[in-house]
Amino acid sequence: MSWANKLVFKRLYSSASSAEDLPWYEPDPPALLVKALDERPGPGRSLDVGCGAGAHTLYMAERGYAATGIDFMPQAIDLLRNRARETGYDIAAEQADVKTWSAEQPFDVVLDVGCLHSFAAAERQTYREQLLRWLAPGGDYILIHLGRRGWWDVWPVGPNRVYQSQITGLFAPELRLHEYEEEEKRDLPLLVGGSMLTARYWFKKA
């Protein structure tokens, strides 16, 4: 993540007293995550990568999963721990660098909403190696990511935008794309190009 984006995160978290104060707050779980959990034989272990305040970490705990959330921002982990205490769920919330963090056991479900697209291209291979260590055989990986629509779809501010072919190629052959959705959002600030493509992936590990 660039130093500029880190400063943005620090500014936003320093002014947020609750999860709802964060501009990316989304209380509803991603639809592909819901489908993946519905199709699994039963609860297991789940990991929310770049969990933020942990709304989706809590959702997986509510579904019966032994849930872990990791984020590099200490304020995010504080918010998640507070919400876990309020709701009574036993959630492992850890401040960590995704590129170096390790787990004692693999996870049946791994969720990433907006973490991977904060990495530069040179760092994606490290992320891939980490993900393959985290995800158990037969596991499900849900990725919500900013897609790239063409050569022109590059902006100096905000997350990196990546072609679908680059994402599927990054995780092949160990992860197979099971389902894909995309949605174009318009009427956004000109600073981020006025529009963006949200890409949603559901991968399965052999």
C-alpha positions in Angstrom: 0.0 0.0 0.0 1.3 3.5 -0.9 2.1 6.0 1.8 -0.6 8.2 0.5 -3.3 5.6 0.9 -2.0 4.7 4.4 -2.4 8.4 5.4 -6.0 8.3 4.1 -6.7 5.2 6.2 -5.2 6.8 9.3 -7.2 10.0 8.8 -10.5 8.1 8.3 -10.0 5.8 11.3 -8.9 8.6 13.6 -12.2 10.4 13.0 -14.4 7.2 13.3 -16.0 6.3 16.6 -18.0 3.4 15.1 -18.0 1.2 12.1 -20.8 3.2 10.6 -18.6 6.3 10.4 -16.3 4.6 7.8 -17.1 5.5 4.2 -16.8 1.9 3.0 -19.1 0.5 5.7 -21.4 -2.1 4.4 -23.5 -4.0 7.0 -24.8 -6.7 4.6 -22.5 -9.6 3.8 -21.4 -10.1 0.1 -24.0 -12.2 -1.7 -21.3 -14.7 -2.9 -20.1 -15.2 0.7 -23.7 -16.0 1.7 -24.0 -18.5 -1.2 -20.7 -20.1 -0.3 -21.6 -20.6 3.4 -25.0 -21.9 2.4 -23.4 -24.6 0.2 -20.8 -25.7 2.7 -21.6 -28.9 4.7 -21.3 -27.0 8.0 -19.4 -24.3 9.9 -15.7 -24.4 10.2 -12.9 -21.8 10.4 -13.1 -18.5 8.6 -10.7 -15.6 7.9 -11.6 -12.0 7.0 -8.5 -10.5 5.4 -8.4 -6.7 5.8 -11.5 -7.0 8.0 -11.8 -3.3 8.9 -14.4 -2.9 11.7 -15.4 -6.5 11.2 -19.1 -6.5 10.0 -18.4 -9.6 7.8 -16.2 -11.2 10.5 -19.2 -11.0 12.8 -21.6 -12.4 10.1 -19.4 -15.5 9.8 -19.3 -15.9 13.6 -23.1 -15.6 13.6 -23.2 -18.5 11.0 -21.3 -20.6 13.5 -17.7 -20.2 12.2 -14.7 -19.9 14.3 -14.0 -16.4 12.9 -10.7 -14.5 12.6 -10.3 -11.0 11.4 -6.9 -9.4 10.5 -6.2 -5.8 9.6 -3.1 -3.5 9.7 -5.0 -0.7 11.3 -5.1 -0.8 15.2 -8.3 1.3 15.2 -10.0 -1.3 13.0 -9.1 -4.1 15.4 -10.3 -2.1 18.4 -13.6 -1.6 16.7 -13.9 -5.3 15.9 -13.0 -6.3 19.4 -15.5 -3.9 20.9 -18.3 -5.3 18.6 -17.3 -8.8 19.5 -17.6 -8.0 23.2 -21.0 -6.4 22.7 -22.4 -9.3 20.7 -20.8 -12.0 22.8 -19.0 -13.8 19.9 -15.5 -15.3 20.5 -13.7 -13.7 17.6 -9.9 -13.7 17.1 -9.1 -10.1 16.0 -5.4 -9.5 15.2 -3.5 -6.4 14.0 -1.2 -7.9 11.4 0.6 -7.4 8.1 -1.2 -9.6 5.6 2.1 -10.3 3.8 3.8 -11.9 6.8 0.9 -13.1 9.1 0.6 -16.9 9.6 -2.1 -19.1 11.2 -1.7 -22.3 13.1 -4.4 -24.0 11.2 -5.9 -23.4 7.7 -9.3 -21.9 7.1 -12.3 -23.3 5.3 -13.5 -19.9 4.1 -11.3 -16.8 3.4 -13.0 -13.4 2.6 -11.2 -10.4 1.1 -13.3 -7.2 0.7 -10.9 -4.6 -0.6 -7.5 -5.8 0.7 -5.8 -7.3 -2.4 -6.5 -4.2 -4.5 -4.4 -2.1 -2.0 -1.3 -4.0 -3.1 1.0 -3.1 -5.9 1.5 -5.6 -8.7 4.9 -6.7 -7.4 3.3 -7.7 -4.0 0.5 -9.8 -5.4 2.6 -13.0 -5.7 3.3 -12.7 -1.9 -0.4 -12.4 -1.3 -1.1 -15.5 -3.5 1.4 -17.6 -1.5 -0.1 -16.4 1.8 -3.6 -17.2 0.6 -2.7 -20.7 -0.5 -1.2 -21.4 2.9 -4.3 -20.0 4.7 -7.0 -21.8 2.6 -7.7 -25.5 3.4 -8.3 -28.0 0.7 -11.9 -27.7 -0.5 -12.0 -24.2 0.9 -13.9 -21.2 -0.5 -12.2 -17.8 -1.3 -14.4 -14.8 -1.8 -12.8 -11.7 -3.3 -14.4 -8.3 -3.8 -12.0 -6.2 -5.9 -11.9 -3.2 -8.2 -11.9 -4.4 -11.8 -10.2 -2.8 -14.7 -12.2 -2.0 -17.8 -9.5 -1.0 -20.2 -6.0 0.6 -20.7 -7.5 4.0 -19.6 -9.0 2.7 -16.3 -6.0 3.7 -14.1 -6.2 6.4 -11.4 -3.5 7.8 -9.1 -5.9 7.9 -6.2 -7.6 4.9 -4.6 -7.2 1.2 -5.0 -5.5 -0.5 -7.9 -7.8 -1.7 -10.6 -7.0 -5.1 -12.1 -8.3 -7.1 -15.1 -10.3 -10.2 -14.4 -7.8 -12.3 -16.4 -5.0 -11.1 -14.1 -6.9 -12.2 -11.0 -7.9 -15.6 -12.3 -4.3 -16.1 -13.6 -2.8 -15.1 -10.3 -4.5 -17.9 -8.4 -4.5 -20.6 -11.1 -4.2 -23.6 -11.1 -4.7 -24.1 -7.3 -7.9 -22.0 -7.2 -10.7 -22.5 -9.7 -13.1 -19.7 -10.4 -16.6 -21.0 -9.4 -18.6 -17.8 -9.9 -18.1 -14.2 -11.0 -20.2 -11.1 -10.8 -19.5 -7.4 -11.7 -21.2 -4.1 -11.2 -20.3 -0.7 -12.6 -20.8 2.2 -10.2 -21.2 5.7 -11.6 -21.6 9.2 -10.3 -18.5 8.9 -8.1 -16.1 11.7 -7.4 -14.0 12.8 -10.4 -10.9 12.3 -8.2 -11.4 8.5 -8.6 -12.5 8.7 -12.3 -16.2 9.2 -11.9 -17.0 5.5 -12.1 -15.5 2.1 -11.2 -16.1 -1.6 -11.7 -16.7 -3.7 -8.7 -15.7 -7.3 -9.4 -16.8 -10.2 -7.2 -15.1 -13.6 -7.3 -15.8 -16.9 -5.7 -12.9 -19.4 -6.0 -12.7 -22.9 -4.8 -9.5 -24.7 -3.8 -9.0 -28.2 -5.2 
